[in-house]
Amino acid sequence: IRNCCTSPGIRRSRSSPQRRRKMRLQSRQRLVRKLWTHSYCQRLKLFLRSRATCHLSST
């Protein structure tokens, strides 16, 4: 009887931190992705701009 009562509680306590960790990881990944895409876009813009200026100056 005791085991039946305690097992769900243990399960619950075990699952909650894992879920929290998972959520944290997901949010972190999202943040990293957002930052990465932002920096990438900036680089791309700069690259295109420099290319355009070079092209204009050469012609």
C-alpha positions as CSV (number, residue, x, y, z in Angstrom):
1,I,0.0,0.0,0.0
2,R,2.8,2.4,0.9
3,N,4.6,1.9,-2.4
4,C,1.4,2.7,-4.3
5,C,1.1,6.0,-2.4
6,T,4.7,7.1,-2.8
7,S,5.4,6.1,-6.4
8,P,3.2,8.8,-8.1
9,G,4.7,11.5,-5.8
10,I,8.2,10.4,-6.7
11,R,7.3,10.3,-10.4
12,R,5.9,13.8,-10.2
13,S,8.9,15.2,-8.4
14,R,11.2,13.5,-10.9
15,S,9.4,14.7,-14.0
16,S,9.0,18.4,-13.1
17,P,12.7,19.3,-13.0
18,Q,13.3,17.5,-16.3
19,R,10.4,19.4,-17.9
20,R,11.8,22.7,-16.5
21,R,15.2,21.8,-17.9
22,K,13.8,21.0,-21.3
23,M,11.9,24.3,-21.4
24,R,15.0,26.2,-20.4
25,L,17.0,24.5,-23.1
26,Q,14.3,25.2,-25.7
27,S,14.1,28.9,-24.7
28,R,17.9,29.1,-24.8
29,Q,18.0,27.6,-28.3
30,R,15.4,30.0,-29.4
31,L,17.4,33.0,-28.1
32,V,20.6,31.7,-29.7
33,R,18.8,31.2,-33.0
34,K,17.3,34.7,-32.9
35,L,20.7,36.3,-32.1
36,W,22.4,34.2,-34.7
37,T,19.9,35.1,-37.4
38,H,20.1,38.8,-36.4
39,S,23.9,38.9,-36.7
40,Y,23.8,36.9,-39.9
41,C,21.3,39.4,-41.4
42,Q,23.6,42.3,-40.4
43,R,26.6,40.6,-41.9
44,L,24.7,39.9,-45.1
45,K,23.6,43.5,-45.3
46,L,27.1,44.8,-44.7
47,F,28.5,42.4,-47.3
48,L,25.9,43.4,-49.9
49,R,26.5,47.1,-49.2
50,S,30.3,46.7,-49.5
51,R,29.8,44.7,-52.7
52,A,27.5,47.4,-54.1
53,T,29.9,50.2,-53.2
54,C,32.8,48.3,-54.8
55,H,30.7,47.6,-57.8
56,L,29.7,51.3,-58.1
57,S,33.3,52.6,-57.6
58,S,34.7,50.1,-60.1
59,T,32.3,51.1,-62.9
